[in-house]
Amino acid sequence: MSTHSVDLVVIGAGPGGYAAAFVAATHGLTVALVDSDTNLGGVCLNRGCIPSKALLHLAKLIREAESASHHGVTFGKPKIDLDQIRTWKTSIIDKLSGGVAHLAKKRNVTVLNGRGLFQSSTTLRVDSPNGQSYVTFKHAIIAAGSRPALPSAFDLGSHRVMTSTEALELADIPARLLVIGGGYIGMELGTVYSALGSKVSVVEAQSSILSGADPDLIRPVVKFSQTHFESVWTSTKVQSMQSDGKTVKVTLANETKTWEENFDRVLVSVGRSPNSQNLGLENTKVQLDDRGYIKVNSNLATDDPSIYAIGDIIGGLMLAHKASKEARIAVDNIVGDPTRFENPIIPAVVFTDPEVAWAGLTETEAKAKGIAIKVSKFPWGASGRALTFDRTDGLTKLILEPGTDRILGVGIVGVGAGELIAEGALAIEMGATAADLGEVIHAHPTLSETLMEAAEVYYGTSAHG
């Protein structure tokens, strides 16, 4: 048994946790980073963002090869080598995880592999296969993340029922795949499996997929799904599931009918649950809300003055970049530089085909809250660069404040929307107006011009709008 005494212990080595540990170390704090996974990087790196985007890249290659015949170039049918794909995916994870470990060593952060449990507000026990160790600390940051939700009604104890974790392992390519949940995770993984050869169906209880995003932004994604997926059932619920030989029998129901379908695999993508259990929080003053999320104030401090919490475990948008920003704010407060996490501009990106991205106020949110806005749109059918891609299904829109023309929100759908949204987030953060954005010279021909064009459309000065 060993004992470590540090200024800060961080529980969870995901994008929030390792960022907190590294930033704290640069401030001169002694830091211990605790994670039960021997591969650092958390869910995002090992079982989420990174592997899913790698597979989405393959899906993009396959779709582009298929559509190239329209331009006079024809490729043969792709040959899928799952072993090689898994090896390639794993190599990316290993490289990035190894990079995090290297940075921890470089910053003299003590890494402890094991499950951390609070013994008190100043002591953490770490259980590992090699035994127990203890960490005494002045402050702690909980960044333990979340896990895929699997309602008991869907948990058949069968390998044919997957969460995103199992889906990313890519054990096989099922002939028929049902995705329960039309949120961003379900739609992204549905896109992957469809490109690899599965007949994909999506069932969503809400009236539309990607609920929360503006309807005009998700319209091209809906069109893509209707073309490349076997079925997209909205306003439809799964009544029951049961194993049926080598398939899963699913009973579906909407307002007009109830019917049964058999699928080779089912992907359950209905949200995530915080990893707030089995942390020993009962031995501290940390409080949970009724959904199991840790309660924090705007400084990201819990009800225990020595303990902070960040990332998925405190709820809100479950995004890696949100957790990374929260990490810096928590550390700032620990080192005596009070900072608040209030009204942040957090870009959201859905890596479907096409991509959808937005930042700041959405049109849907403004309407729900009764906020007066003006909207300016630039369709990509007028973009020379989009035409060279043969992808004119995009749209760039600005949400503006009447009277001041200040940019309150930006929404983009189209190829590379996830890269383009950064300029929109910067414009909102800096309090820029549509005139400011329109005055910025953008390189031609690029998709970034659509932001400038949307601003010029607002003033009626666009050469192409």
C-alpha positions in Angstrom: 0.0 0.0 0.0 1.3 3.4 -1.0 0.3 6.9 0.0 0.5 10.1 -2.1 0.1 13.6 -0.8 -0.8 16.2 -3.5 -2.3 19.6 -4.0 -4.9 18.3 -6.5 -6.3 14.9 -7.3 -8.3 14.5 -10.5 -10.7 11.6 -10.9 -11.1 10.7 -14.6 -8.6 11.1 -17.4 -10.9 12.2 -20.2 -10.7 15.6 -22.0 -11.8 17.4 -18.9 -9.8 15.4 -16.4 -6.4 15.3 -18.2 -6.8 19.0 -19.2 -7.4 19.9 -15.5 -4.4 17.9 -14.4 -2.1 19.4 -17.0 -3.2 23.0 -16.5 -2.9 22.6 -12.7 0.6 21.3 -13.1 1.6 24.3 -15.2 0.5 26.4 -12.2 3.0 24.6 -10.0 0.5 22.3 -8.2 1.4 18.7 -7.4 -1.2 16.6 -9.2 -2.4 13.0 -9.2 -4.6 11.8 -12.1 -6.7 8.7 -11.3 -8.5 6.6 -13.9 -9.6 2.9 -14.0 -8.6 2.6 -17.7 -5.0 1.9 -18.4 -5.5 3.9 -21.7 -5.8 7.5 -20.7 -8.2 9.8 -22.6 -11.5 8.7 -21.3 -14.6 7.8 -23.3 -14.0 10.4 -25.9 -10.6 9.1 -27.0 -11.2 5.4 -26.4 -14.9 4.7 -27.0 -16.4 7.9 -28.4 -15.3 11.0 -30.3 -12.1 9.7 -31.8 -13.0 6.2 -33.0 -16.4 7.3 -34.2 -14.8 10.1 -36.3 -12.3 7.7 -37.7 -15.1 5.4 -38.9 -17.1 8.3 -40.2 -14.1 9.2 -42.3 -14.2 5.8 -43.9 -18.0 6.2 -44.5 -17.2 9.6 -46.2 -14.6 7.9 -48.5 -17.1 5.2 -49.5 -19.9 7.7 -50.2 -17.6 9.9 -52.2 -16.4 7.0 -54.3 -20.0 6.0 -55.0 -20.9 9.5 -56.1 -17.8 10.0 -58.3 -19.5 8.2 -61.2 -21.6 11.4 -61.6 -18.4 13.2 -62.4 -17.0 10.7 -64.9 -14.9 8.6 -62.5 -16.0 5.1 -61.6 -14.6 3.0 -58.8 -15.3 -0.7 -58.1 -17.4 -1.9 -55.1 -15.4 -1.4 -51.9 -13.9 -4.5 -50.2 -14.4 -4.2 -46.4 -11.6 -5.7 -44.3 -13.0 -5.4 -40.7 -9.8 -6.7 -39.1 -7.7 -4.0 -40.9 -10.3 -1.3 -40.0 -10.2 -2.3 -36.3 -6.4 -2.4 -36.4 -6.3 1.1 -37.9 -8.8 2.5 -35.5 -7.0 1.0 -32.5 -3.7 2.5 -33.7 -5.2 6.0 -33.6 -6.5 5.4 -30.1 -3.1 4.0 -28.9 -1.2 6.9 -30.4 -3.4 9.6 -28.8 -3.6 7.7 -25.5 0.2 7.3 -25.5 0.5 11.1 -26.2 -1.6 11.9 -23.1 0.5 9.6 -21.0 3.7 11.3 -22.3 2.3 14.7 -21.5 1.4 13.5 -18.0 5.0 12.3 -17.4 6.4 15.5 -18.9 4.4 17.6 -16.5 5.2 15.4 -13.5 1.6 14.4 -13.0 1.3 11.1 -11.0 -0.9 8.7 -12.9 -2.7 6.1 -10.8 -4.6 3.3 -12.6 -7.6 2.2 -10.5 -11.0 3.2 -9.2 -11.0 6.2 -7.0 -13.3 6.3 -3.9 -13.5 9.2 -1.5 -12.8 8.2 2.1 -13.3 11.8 3.2 -13.1 15.4 1.8 -9.3 15.1 1.9 -8.6 11.5 1.2 -9.1 9.2 -1.9 -8.7 5.5 -1.9 -7.6 4.0 -5.3 -8.4 0.3 -5.8 -6.4 -1.4 -8.5 -5.6 -5.0 -9.4 -2.3 -4.5 -7.7 -3.9 -3.4 -4.4 -4.9 -0.2 -2.7 -3.2 3.1 -2.5 -4.3 6.4 -0.8 -4.1 10.0 -2.0 -4.4 12.9 0.5 -5.3 16.1 -1.2 -6.1 19.8 -0.7 -8.5 19.9 -3.6 -10.2 17.4 -5.9 -11.8 17.7 -9.4 -14.3 15.0 -10.3 -14.3 14.4 -14.1 -15.6 10.8 -14.1 -17.8 11.3 -17.2 -20.8 9.3 -18.3 -21.8 6.0 -19.8 -24.4 5.0 -22.5 -27.9 4.6 -21.0 -29.4 1.2 -21.4 -33.0 1.0 -20.1 -33.9 -2.3 -18.6 -36.6 -2.9 -21.2 -33.8 -3.0 -23.9 -31.3 -4.9 -21.9 -31.8 -8.5 -23.2 -28.4 -9.7 -22.1 -27.7 -10.4 -25.7 -24.6 -9.3 -27.7 -27.1 -8.4 -30.5 -28.2 -5.4 -28.4 -25.4 -2.8 -28.4 -24.7 0.6 -27.0 -22.3 3.0 -28.7 -19.4 1.3 -26.9 -20.1 -2.1 -28.5 -21.0 -0.5 -31.9 -17.6 1.1 -32.1 -15.9 -2.2 -31.6 -17.3 -3.2 -35.1 -17.6 -6.9 -34.4 -19.4 -7.4 -37.7 -21.6 -5.7 -40.3 -25.1 -6.8 -39.5 -27.4 -7.2 -42.5 -30.2 -5.3 -40.7 -29.5 -2.8 -37.9 -32.0 -0.9 -35.9 -30.9 2.3 -34.2 -33.1 3.4 -31.3 -32.7 7.1 -30.9 -32.3 9.7 -33.7 -29.9 11.9 -31.7 -26.3 12.7 -32.9 -24.8 9.5 -31.7 -27.4 7.3 -33.3 -27.3 9.2 -36.5 -23.5 9.2 -36.7 -23.2 5.5 -36.1 -26.1 4.7 -38.4 -24.2 6.6 -41.1 -21.1 4.4 -40.5 -22.9 1.1 -40.6 -25.0 2.1 -43.6 -21.8 3.0 -45.6 -20.2 -0.3 -44.6 -23.2 -2.3 -46.0 -25.9 -2.6 -43.3 -29.5 -1.9 -44.0 -30.1 0.7 -41.2 -33.4 1.7 -39.7 -33.8 4.5 -37.2 -36.7 4.9 -34.7 -37.2 8.2 -32.9 -39.9 9.0 -30.4 -39.8 12.7 -31.2 -41.3 14.2 -34.4 -37.9 14.6 -36.0 -34.3 13.3 -35.8 -31.7 15.6 -34.1 -34.3 17.3 -32.1 -33.2 20.7 -30.7 -31.4 21.7 -33.9 -33.2 24.2 -36.3 -35.4 22.4 -38.8 -33.8 24.0 -41.8 -30.4 22.8 -40.7 -31.4 19.1 -40.3 -33.5 19.0 -43.5 -30.5 17.9 -45.7 -29.6 15.2 -43.1 -33.2 13.9 -43.2 -33.0 13.8 -47.0 -29.7 11.9 -46.8 -31.1 9.4 -44.3 -34.3 8.8 -46.3 -32.0 8.0 -49.3 -29.4 5.9 -47.7 -31.2 4.3 -44.7 -33.8 1.5 -45.1 -36.3 3.4 -42.8 -36.5 6.4 -40.6 -39.5 6.2 -38.3 -40.2 9.4 -36.3 -43.0 9.9 -33.7 -42.5 6.1 -33.1 -41.7 4.1 -30.0 -40.3 0.7 -29.3 -42.9 -1.1 -27.3 -40.9 -4.3 -26.6 -37.9 -6.3 -27.7 -37.1 -10.0 -27.4 -34.5 -12.4 -28.7 -35.7 -14.4 -31.7 -33.2 -17.0 -32.7 -30.3 -15.2 -34.4 -32.2 -11.9 -34.5 -34.0 -9.5 -32.2 -37.8 -9.1 -32.7 -38.8 -5.5 -32.1 -42.4 -4.3 -31.7 -42.8 -0.7 -32.9 -45.8 1.6 -32.6 -46.9 5.0 -33.7 -50.3 6.8 -33.8 -51.6 4.7 -36.7 -50.2 1.2 -36.3 -48.3 -1.4 -34.3 -46.0 -3.8 -36.1 -43.0 -6.1 -35.7 -39.6 -6.2 -37.3 -36.6 -8.5 -36.9 -33.1 -7.1 -36.9 -29.6 -8.8 -36.7 -28.5 -6.1 -34.2 -30.0 -3.2 -32.3 -28.1 -0.1 -31.3 -29.6 1.6 -28.3 -28.7 5.3 -28.4 -31.1 7.1 -26.0 -28.8 9.2 -24.0 -26.1 8.9 -21.4 -26.0 8.5 -17.6 -23.5 10.2 -15.2 -20.8 8.0 -13.5 -21.6 9.4 -10.1 -22.2 6.2 -8.3 -19.5 4.2 -6.4 -17.3 7.2 -6.0 -17.7 7.4 -2.2 -19.5 10.8 -2.5 -21.5 9.9 0.6 -18.2 10.4 2.6 -18.1 14.0 1.4 -20.5 17.0 1.2 -21.0 16.6 -2.5 -24.6 16.6 -3.5 -26.4 15.0 -6.5 -29.6 16.2 -8.2 -32.5 13.9 -8.8 -31.0 12.6 -12.1 -27.6 11.7 -10.5 -25.6 14.7 -11.7 -23.3 16.4 -9.3 -24.5 19.9 -8.3 -22.0 22.7 -8.8 -22.1 26.5 -8.8 -20.9 28.9 -11.5 -17.3 28.3 -10.2 -17.8 24.6 -10.7 -17.4 24.0 -7.0 -19.6 21.4 -5.3 -21.2 21.7 -1.9 -17.9 20.4 -0.5 -15.5 23.4 -0.6 -12.5 21.3 -1.4 -14.1 19.4 -4.3 -15.0 20.6 -7.9 -16.7 18.7 -10.7 -16.6 19.2 -14.5 -17.8 17.5 -17.7 -20.6 15.0 -18.3 -21.0 14.3 -14.6 -22.5 17.7 -14.0 -24.9 17.5 -16.9 -25.6 20.1 -19.6 -24.1 19.6 -23.0 -22.1 16.4 -23.0 -19.2 17.6 -25.1 -15.5 17.1 -24.8 -14.7 20.8 -25.5 -17.1 21.9 -22.8 -15.3 19.7 -20.3 -11.9 21.0 -21.4 -13.1 24.6 -20.8 -14.6 23.7 -17.5 -11.3 22.2 -16.5 -9.5 25.5 -16.9 -12.2 27.4 -15.0 -12.1 24.9 -12.1 -8.3 25.1 -11.9 -8.4 28.9 -12.1 -10.6 29.0 -9.0 -8.4 26.5 -7.2 -5.3 28.6 -7.7 -7.1 31.8 -6.6 -8.1 33.3 -9.9 -11.9 33.4 -9.6 -13.6 32.6 -12.9 -17.2 31.7 -13.6 -18.7 29.4 -16.2 -21.6 31.6 -17.3 -23.3 32.0 -20.7 -20.5 30.2 -22.6 -20.5 30.0 -26.4 -20.3 26.2 -26.9 -20.3 25.1 -30.5 -22.2 21.8 -31.2 -21.3 19.6 -34.2 -23.1 16.5 -35.5 -20.8 14.6 -37.9 -23.6 13.2 -40.1 -23.7 13.5 -43.8 -23.9 16.4 -44.3 -22.5 17.8 -41.0 -24.6 20.1 -38.8 -23.1 22.7 -36.5 -24.3 25.6 -34.5 -23.2 28.0 -31.8 -25.0 30.6 -29.7 -28.7 31.2 -30.0 -30.7 29.0 -32.3 -33.8 30.1 -34.2 -35.8 27.3 -32.4 -34.6 28.5 -29.0 -35.3 32.1 -29.8 -38.9 31.3 -30.8 -39.4 29.2 -27.7 -38.2 32.0 -25.4 -39.9 34.8 -27.3 -36.6 36.5 -28.2 -36.9 38.9 -31.1 -34.3 38.1 -33.8 -33.6 38.6 -37.5 -32.3 35.7 -39.6 -30.1 35.9 -42.7 -29.4 32.8 -44.8 -27.1 31.9 -47.6 -27.8 28.7 -49.5 -24.8 26.8 -50.7 -26.3 26.4 -54.2 -24.8 29.8 -54.8 -21.3 28.8 -53.5 -18.7 28.1 -56.2 -16.8 25.9 -53.8 -19.8 23.8 -52.9 -20.5 23.3 -56.6 -16.9 21.9 -57.1 -17.8 19.4 -54.4 -21.1 18.7 -56.0 -22.5 19.3 -52.5 -24.9 22.2 -52.7 -27.2 20.8 -50.0 -25.6 23.2 -47.4 -26.9 26.3 -45.7 -25.3 29.0 -43.6 -27.5 31.2 -41.4 -26.9 34.1 -38.9 -29.2 34.9 -36.0 -29.0 38.6 -35.4 -30.2 41.1 -32.8 -32.6 43.6 -34.2 -31.4 47.2 -33.9 -27.8 46.4 -33.3 -27.2 43.6 -35.9 -25.1 41.8 -33.3 -24.5 38.1 -34.1 -26.3 36.1 -31.5 -26.1 32.7 -33.2 -24.7 30.9 -36.2 -26.0 27.7 -37.8 -24.4 25.7 -40.6 -25.2 22.5 -42.5 -23.0 21.1 -45.1 -19.6 19.5 -45.9 -17.1 20.7 -43.2 -19.6 22.5 -41.1 -17.8 21.4 -38.0 -14.7 23.2 -39.1 -16.5 26.4 -40.2 -18.5 26.9 -37.0 -15.3 28.1 -35.2 -15.5 31.5 -37.0 -19.2 31.8 -36.0 -18.3 31.0 -32.3 -15.6 33.6 -32.4 -17.9 36.2 -33.9 -20.5 35.7 -31.2 -17.9 35.7 -28.4 -16.4 38.9 -29.7 -19.8 40.6 -30.0 -19.3 41.1 -33.7 -22.1 42.5 -35.9 -23.1 41.3 -39.4 -21.3 44.3 -40.8 -18.1 43.2 -39.1 -18.4 39.7 -40.5 -19.2 41.1 -44.0 -16.1 43.3 -43.9 -13.7 40.4 -43.4 -12.1 39.3 -46.6 -12.6 35.5 -47.0 -10.5 33.5 -49.4 -12.1 32.4 -52.7 -13.3 29.8 -53.5 -13.9 28.5 -50.0 -16.9 27.5 -48.0 -15.9 30.0 -45.4 -17.2 32.7 -47.8 -20.7 31.5 -47.0 -20.4 33.3 -43.6 -19.5 36.5 -45.3 -22.2 36.0 -47.9 -24.8 35.5 -45.2 -23.9 38.8 -43.6 -24.0 40.5 -47.0 -27.4 39.0 -47.8 -28.7 40.6 -44.6 -27.7 44.0 -46.0 -28.7 43.2 -49.6 -25.2 43.6 -50.8 -24.3 40.0 -51.6 -23.0 39.5 -55.1 -24.2 35.9 -55.1 -27.2 35.8 -52.7 
